[in-house]
Amino acid sequence: MTTVPTQVQINMFCRDVDACLTFYTRLGLVEAFRAPGTGPVEHVEVEAAGVRIGLTSAPVANALMGLGVEPGGNPSTELVLWCEDTDAYYDRALAAGATSVVPPIDSPDGRLHYAWVRDPDGHQVKFVQKRDH
């Protein structure tokens, strides 16, 4: 029996799965799974650096499973995407429909360069780039 997880997936509950899917694919993430296979999307998964990110319809999750989830509001979590060019990803995210939270800045010690946005459903996303010293 395996005693550690074999894969990691993060699920984010969305009001508008299609808008979120468009946003993340515009950032370069690749669609890996969708359900149902035809018709309106209730759940879709994209991949980033070997991690699956599920975009799940909050109304469907609540109707089918009674999860009581509500997207938007004040984020208590964030999706962090490590990249080679924070400025480019930040600009790309805004062009794809994100809202700026904090434009690109350097960390106080200068080792990192980062920025924050909110995706079309209000999920907080952070882009982080290591600085060479």
C-alpha positions, 0 to 999 in steps of 0.5 A, spaced: 500 500 500 502 506 498 503 511 504 504 518 500 500 521 495 501 519 487 499 525 484 497 532 486 490 536 484 488 543 486 480 544 484 478 551 484 470 552 484 468 557 479 461 561 477 463 561 470 468 554 468 468 557 461 471 563 462 476 560 467 478 555 462 479 560 457 483 564 462 488 559 464 489 556 457 491 563 454 496 563 460 499 556 456 496 551 461 494 545 457 487 542 457 487 535 460 480 532 462 473 535 461 466 532 464 462 531 461 465 529 454 460 533 450 455 539 452 456 544 458 462 543 461 461 542 469 469 540 470 475 541 466 482 540 468 488 543 466 496 542 467 501 546 469 508 543 471 505 536 472 500 539 477 493 538 475 488 544 476 481 542 476 476 548 474 469 545 477 462 549 476 460 551 483 453 550 482 454 543 479 458 541 485 453 544 490 447 541 487 450 534 486 454 533 492 451 539 497 459 542 498 456 549 499 462 552 496 462 559 493 467 562 489 469 569 489 469 573 495 476 574 499 481 569 497 484 565 503 488 561 498 492 562 492 495 559 486 502 560 485 505 559 478 513 559 478 515 562 471 521 565 468 518 572 466 513 575 471 512 581 467 510 577 461 505 573 465 502 579 468 501 582 462 498 576 459 494 575 465 491 582 464 490 581 456 486 574 458 481 577 463 485 578 469 484 583 474 490 586 477 492 586 485 499 587 485 503 589 479 510 586 478 515 588 484 521 585 487 521 582 494 525 586 499 531 581 499 531 582 491 531 574 490 524 574 487 520 578 482 512 577 483 505 579 482 498 578 483 492 578 479 485 575 480 482 570 475 475 572 471 472 568 477 476 572 483 481 566 484 488 569 486 494 567 482 501 569 484 506 569 478 513 568 481 520 569 478 527 567 481 532 573 480 539 571 479 544 574 484 
